Amino acid sequence: ARAPPLRELRWKEVCAYLREIDIDETAIGIIERERVPGPQLATMSEQDMIIDLNLSKLQARRILAHLDRDQPWLRSGVGGDGGRTGGVALQDIHTGLRGGAGGSDSCG
């Protein structure tokens, strides 16, 4: 069974996902502090990620590339960036977080 797509992940799982694709810990810290869940991240444009999450252009593009690669059919044609609504399946991350030690509000 596949793990839920990015748009269904909780913010802690989003942090783990971002670590897997080598996003800077400073940027992950903002996502952790703001508790940005998958549904919110998956609908953000590149510009939203740069402004609201303080990601570099390269980091924002890396996230969007993963969204496009894993589920490109979920993008709508709305907006200048294509209105991101995609998702990413994260079998190992999701399984690890569900089965791992819980209770902490920290990503790491």
C-alpha positions, 0 to 999 in steps of 0.5 A: 500500500502506498503512503498518503500523498503530500497533501494528506500529510501532517506537518511533522511528516512534511518536515521528514519529507523535506529532509529526505529531499535535502531542504535546508534545516532553516527552512524546515524550522519555519515549516515546523514553527508555522506547522504547515501541513501537507495540504497547505504546502501542496497548494503553494506556488513557488513565489508563496514558498519563497515569501511565506516560508523563506525558501530559496528559489532552488528549494521551492523548485525542488519541492514543486518538482517532487510534486509534479513528478509524483502526481502531475495530473493533480495540478490545475491550470489556475494561476501563474504557477499552475495552481499547485495541488499535487501530492507526493507518496512517502511510503518510508517516511510515513510508515516510519513516523506512524510506527516510530516514537510519538508524542514529541512536537518536534520534527527531529 
